[in-house]
Amino acid sequence: MLGKRLKKTNRDERGITGLETAIILIAFVVVAAVFAYTALSAGLFSTQQSQDAVYSGLEEAQSTLELKGGVIGLANATGSGTTGKLEQILITVGLCSGGEPINFTDPTVSGNNDGKALSTSSATHYVTITYVDKDQKVEDLYWTHTALADADSDALLEDGEQFLITIGGNDGNNLVDALSTDLSCGREFKLLVKPPTGAVLEIERTTPGYISSVVNMS
């Protein structure tokens, strides 16, 4: 009788041990599934972030503006050496193929700004133009735009349109007032046209040895 009871007890212990083992295995499976889901979610999130970063980088690097035609200078005074000097530069720009529209609202001017568009709370422009030569760097030059050909009347440069950009105005807003060293004969200079997004359009030119009323620096 005692032997039968011992055998029955052993069988019952084996049953309890098997149930506990099954519970432990199930717990391991659940924990592993939770870790796997977490890792997968983190991987998907990281992939999405990387994709967004790549697209953002491409958008910033992609050139959206291109120069159409030559670079024209209008003289403040004609002559050679330091006598001749330019007061305005004219460029024509358009969008690259597939480029996004760019807002060319003219910069506002307030008071005596030495030829530069002021970036104050009243300023409403989006595109900035910087002048650089060996002696100076002048940010945010004053400029105006004129729609050409089939361009509509708004300030948004769209696919197929061209804008004439006049850098430097009149009445105290021209390049003679803006630059500490005049844009005279034989001077290398660079213009940086910076849209809100996309690559900067760089234009490098050298003024001729004699400056006439109109100078073509193609």
C-alpha positions as CSV (number, residue, x, y, z in Angstrom):
1,M,0.0,0.0,0.0
2,L,2.8,2.4,0.9
3,G,4.6,1.7,-2.4
4,K,1.5,2.5,-4.4
5,R,1.1,5.9,-2.5
6,L,4.8,6.7,-3.2
7,K,4.4,6.0,-6.9
8,K,1.2,8.2,-7.0
9,T,3.1,11.0,-5.3
10,N,6.0,10.8,-7.8
11,R,3.6,10.9,-10.7
12,D,1.9,14.0,-9.2
13,E,5.3,15.8,-8.8
14,R,6.2,15.1,-12.3
15,G,2.9,16.6,-13.5
16,I,3.5,19.8,-11.4
17,T,7.1,20.1,-12.7
18,G,5.9,19.8,-16.3
19,L,3.3,22.5,-15.8
20,E,5.8,24.9,-14.2
21,T,8.2,24.2,-17.1
22,A,5.5,25.0,-19.6
23,I,4.7,28.3,-17.9
24,I,8.3,29.3,-17.8
25,L,8.7,28.5,-21.6
26,I,5.6,30.5,-22.4
27,A,7.0,33.4,-20.4
28,F,10.2,33.2,-22.3
29,V,8.3,33.2,-25.6
30,V,6.3,36.2,-24.6
31,V,9.3,38.2,-23.5
32,A,11.2,37.3,-26.7
33,A,8.2,38.4,-28.7
34,V,8.1,41.7,-26.9
35,F,11.9,42.3,-27.4
36,A,11.5,41.3,-31.1
37,Y,8.7,43.8,-31.6
38,T,10.6,46.5,-29.9
39,A,13.7,45.9,-32.0
40,L,11.6,45.7,-35.2
41,S,9.8,49.0,-34.3
42,A,13.1,50.7,-33.5
43,G,14.6,49.5,-36.8
44,L,11.6,50.7,-38.8
45,F,11.7,54.1,-37.0
46,S,15.5,54.4,-37.7
47,T,15.0,53.5,-41.3
48,Q,12.3,56.2,-41.7
49,Q,14.5,58.8,-40.0
50,S,17.4,57.9,-42.3
51,Q,15.1,58.2,-45.3
52,D,13.8,61.6,-44.2
53,A,17.4,62.7,-43.7
54,V,18.4,61.6,-47.2
55,Y,15.4,63.3,-48.8
56,S,16.1,66.5,-46.8
57,G,19.7,66.4,-47.9
58,L,18.8,66.0,-51.5
59,E,16.4,68.8,-51.3
60,E,19.0,71.1,-49.9
61,A,21.7,70.0,-52.3
62,Q,19.7,70.1,-55.4
63,S,20.2,73.2,-57.5
64,T,16.9,75.0,-58.1
65,L,18.1,78.2,-59.8
66,E,20.2,78.7,-62.9
67,L,21.6,81.8,-64.7
68,K,19.9,82.5,-68.0
69,G,22.2,84.6,-70.3
70,G,25.0,87.0,-69.4
71,V,25.8,89.3,-66.5
72,I,25.3,93.0,-67.3
73,G,26.8,95.9,-65.4
74,L,25.5,99.5,-65.4
75,A,28.1,102.2,-64.7
76,N,28.0,104.9,-62.1
77,A,31.0,106.4,-63.8
78,T,32.9,105.4,-67.0
79,G,36.6,105.1,-67.4
80,S,39.6,102.9,-66.6
81,G,41.4,102.1,-63.3
82,T,39.4,103.3,-60.3
83,T,37.6,106.0,-62.3
84,G,35.1,103.6,-63.8
85,K,32.7,101.9,-61.4
86,L,29.5,99.9,-61.5
87,E,26.3,100.8,-59.6
88,Q,24.0,98.0,-60.7
89,I,24.3,94.4,-61.9
90,L,21.6,92.7,-63.9
91,I,21.1,89.0,-64.1
92,T,18.3,86.8,-65.5
93,V,17.4,83.6,-63.6
94,G,15.1,80.7,-64.1
95,L,14.3,77.4,-62.5
96,C,16.3,74.2,-63.2
97,S,14.2,71.4,-64.7
98,G,11.9,70.1,-62.0
99,G,12.8,72.8,-59.5
100,E,10.3,74.0,-57.0
101,P,8.8,77.6,-57.3
102,I,10.7,80.3,-55.5
103,N,9.3,83.4,-54.0
104,F,11.1,86.5,-55.3
105,T,9.2,89.1,-53.3
106,D,11.5,92.2,-53.4
107,P,13.3,93.2,-50.2
108,T,12.0,96.2,-48.3
109,V,14.2,99.2,-47.5
110,S,13.9,101.5,-44.6
111,G,15.9,104.6,-44.0
112,N,19.6,104.9,-44.8
113,N,20.6,101.3,-45.2
114,D,23.9,101.8,-47.2
115,G,22.5,99.9,-50.1
116,K,21.5,96.8,-48.2
117,A,18.0,95.3,-47.7
118,L,17.4,95.4,-44.0
119,S,16.5,92.1,-42.3
120,T,14.1,93.7,-39.9
121,S,10.6,92.7,-38.8
122,S,9.2,94.7,-41.7
123,A,11.4,92.8,-44.3
124,T,9.3,90.4,-46.4
125,H,11.9,88.9,-48.9
126,Y,12.9,85.3,-49.1
127,V,15.9,85.3,-51.5
128,T,19.1,87.1,-50.4
129,I,22.0,88.1,-52.5
130,T,25.6,88.4,-51.2
131,Y,28.5,90.2,-52.8
132,V,32.1,88.9,-52.2
133,D,35.5,90.0,-53.5
134,K,39.0,90.0,-52.1
135,D,38.4,93.0,-49.9
136,Q,34.8,92.6,-48.6
137,K,31.7,90.5,-48.1
138,V,28.4,92.3,-48.1
139,E,25.3,90.4,-47.1
140,D,21.7,91.0,-48.2
141,L,22.2,93.5,-51.1
142,Y,19.2,95.4,-52.3
143,W,17.6,94.1,-55.5
144,T,14.4,94.2,-57.5
145,H,12.8,91.7,-59.9
146,T,11.1,92.1,-63.3
147,A,9.0,89.3,-64.8
148,L,10.1,88.5,-68.4
149,A,8.3,87.0,-71.4
150,D,5.4,84.8,-70.4
151,A,5.9,85.1,-66.7
152,D,2.8,86.0,-64.8
153,S,2.5,89.1,-62.6
154,D,3.1,87.5,-59.2
155,A,6.5,87.2,-57.5
156,L,6.6,83.4,-57.6
157,L,9.3,82.2,-60.1
158,E,7.7,79.1,-61.6
159,D,8.8,76.5,-64.2
160,G,9.2,78.1,-67.6
161,E,9.4,81.6,-66.2
162,Q,12.3,84.0,-66.1
163,F,13.0,87.0,-63.8
164,L,15.4,89.9,-64.5
165,I,17.1,90.7,-61.2
166,T,18.5,94.2,-60.8
167,I,21.1,94.2,-57.9
168,G,21.5,97.7,-56.5
169,G,18.8,100.4,-56.9
170,N,19.0,104.1,-57.1
171,D,18.7,106.9,-54.5
172,G,21.2,105.6,-52.0
173,N,20.6,101.9,-52.6
174,N,23.1,101.2,-55.4
175,L,26.4,99.3,-55.3
176,V,28.5,102.4,-54.9
177,D,26.7,103.0,-51.5
178,A,26.6,99.4,-50.5
179,L,30.3,98.4,-51.1
180,S,33.2,99.8,-49.1
181,T,35.5,99.3,-52.1
182,D,34.0,100.2,-55.5
183,L,33.3,97.6,-58.1
184,S,35.9,99.2,-60.5
185,C,38.0,97.9,-63.4
186,G,39.7,94.5,-63.3
187,R,38.1,93.4,-60.1
188,E,37.1,89.7,-59.6
189,F,33.8,89.3,-57.6
190,K,31.2,86.7,-56.8
191,L,27.5,87.0,-56.3
192,L,25.7,84.4,-54.1
193,V,22.0,84.1,-54.8
194,K,20.5,82.2,-51.9
195,P,16.9,80.8,-52.2
196,P,15.0,79.7,-49.1
197,T,15.7,76.0,-50.1
198,G,18.1,74.4,-52.5
199,A,21.6,75.1,-53.5
200,V,23.1,78.6,-53.7
201,L,23.6,80.0,-57.2
202,E,27.2,81.2,-57.5
203,I,28.1,83.8,-60.2
204,E,31.8,84.7,-60.6
205,R,32.9,87.4,-62.9
206,T,35.7,90.0,-63.5
207,T,35.0,93.5,-64.6
208,P,36.8,94.7,-67.8
209,G,39.8,97.0,-68.0
210,Y,37.5,99.8,-69.1
211,I,34.0,100.4,-67.8
212,S,31.5,101.9,-70.3
213,S,27.9,102.8,-69.6
214,V,26.8,99.2,-70.1
215,V,29.2,96.3,-69.5
216,N,28.6,92.8,-70.7
217,M,30.4,90.3,-68.4
218,S,29.2,87.1,-70.0
